[in-house]
């Protein structure tokens, strides 16, 4: 087996980071509504919730963008950058359209975006590993 290039290794680390951050975001989206029911200081929690979302998105979006194109160049599977791009777009939309779609729309866009990012990074990571092990030809026509 040929050792992975530095850029390939860096991209796989970014995919792992993207998976981790996106999973944390998913768990945060699933758990926070239940936590808020029992918390009386809504204003303080709301501010922290916004800060946490912004921090997670600030890690997840660049990780998606930095791995989408290099991953595609390596494995040539178009669905991966599409998943990553749509996930990043959904996270951006969750912030940009918050006033329009309200809390439920913000939550839904964040949840969907995080799920798409987890799926995209997981696929990217697995396909890049297969390429590195030469079990997936780099220039083969893929569906």
C-alpha positions in Angstrom: 0.0 0.0 0.0 1.2 3.5 -0.9 1.3 5.9 2.1 -1.3 8.6 1.9 -0.2 12.0 0.8 -0.1 14.8 3.3 -3.1 16.5 1.7 -5.0 13.3 1.7 -4.2 12.7 5.3 -5.2 16.3 6.2 -8.5 15.9 4.4 -9.3 12.7 6.2 -8.6 14.5 9.5 -10.9 17.3 8.4 -13.5 14.7 7.5 -13.2 13.2 11.0 -13.5 16.7 12.5 -16.6 17.3 10.3 -18.2 14.1 11.4 -17.6 14.8 15.1 -18.7 18.4 14.9 -21.8 17.5 12.9 -22.7 14.7 15.3 -22.3 17.1 18.3 -24.6 19.5 16.4 -27.2 16.8 15.8 -27.1 15.7 19.5 -27.4 19.3 20.5 -30.4 19.8 18.3 -32.1 16.7 19.7 -31.3 17.3 23.4 -31.6 21.0 23.8 -35.4 21.3 23.5 -35.8 18.9 26.4 -33.2 20.7 28.5 -35.0 24.0 27.8 -38.3 22.7 29.2 -36.7 22.4 32.6 -34.7 25.6 32.5 -36.3 28.8 33.8 -33.6 31.2 32.6 -34.6 31.1 28.9 -32.8 34.3 27.9 -29.4 33.1 29.2 -29.8 29.6 27.6 -31.0 31.2 24.4 -27.8 33.3 24.2 -25.6 30.2 24.9 -27.6 28.2 22.4 -26.9 30.7 19.6 -23.2 30.9 20.5 -22.9 27.1 20.5 -24.7 26.8 17.1 -22.4 29.5 15.7 -19.3 27.8 17.0 -20.3 24.4 15.7 -21.3 25.9 12.3 -18.0 27.8 12.3 -16.2 24.4 12.4 -18.5 22.3 10.4 -18.9 24.5 7.3 -15.2 25.1 6.6 -14.5 21.3 7.2 -17.1 20.5 4.6 -15.8 23.0 2.1 -12.2 22.0 2.6 -12.9 18.3 2.0 -15.5 18.3 -0.7 -13.4 19.1 -3.7 -10.2 17.2 -2.7 -12.4 14.2 -1.9 -14.1 14.4 -5.2 -10.8 14.6 -7.1 -9.7 11.5 -5.4 -12.8 9.3 -5.5 -14.9 11.0 -8.3 -18.2 10.4 -6.5 -20.4 13.4 -7.1 -22.9 12.7 -4.4 -20.3 13.4 -1.7 -19.7 17.1 -2.5 -23.4 17.5 -3.1 -24.2 16.2 0.4 -21.5 18.4 1.9 -22.6 21.4 0.0 -26.2 21.0 0.8 -25.4 20.4 4.5 -23.3 23.6 4.6 -26.0 25.5 2.8 -28.6 24.3 5.2 -26.5 25.5 8.2 -26.0 28.9 6.6 -29.8 29.1 5.9 -30.6 28.1 9.4 -28.9 31.4 10.6 -29.7 33.6 7.6 -33.4 32.8 7.6 -33.9 32.4 11.4 -36.2 35.5 11.6 -38.2 34.3 8.6 -38.7 30.6 9.5 -38.7 31.0 13.3 -37.3 28.6 15.9 -38.8 25.5 14.4 -37.4 26.3 11.0 -34.0 27.1 12.4 -34.0 23.8 14.3 -35.1 21.8 11.2 -32.5 23.4 8.9 -29.8 22.8 11.5 -30.8 19.2 12.0 -31.0 18.5 8.3 -27.7 20.3 7.6 -25.9 18.4 10.3 -27.3 15.1 9.1 -26.2 15.8 5.5 -22.8 16.8 6.7 -22.4 13.6 8.8 -23.4 11.5 5.7 -21.2 13.4 3.4 -18.1 13.3 5.6 -18.6 9.7 6.4 -18.9 8.8 2.7 -15.9 11.0 1.8 -13.8 9.5 4.5 -14.6 5.9 3.5 -14.2 6.5 -0.2 -10.8 8.2 0.3 -9.6 5.4 2.5 -10.6 2.9 -0.2 -8.8 5.0 -2.8 -5.7 5.1 -0.6 -5.8 1.3 -0.4 -6.3 1.1 -4.2 -9.6 -0.8 -3.9 -11.5 2.0 -5.7 -9.9 3.1 -9.0 -9.4 6.9 -9.1 -10.6 7.5 -12.6 -13.3 4.8 -13.0 -16.7 6.0 -14.1 -18.9 6.0 -11.0 -22.7 6.2 -10.8 
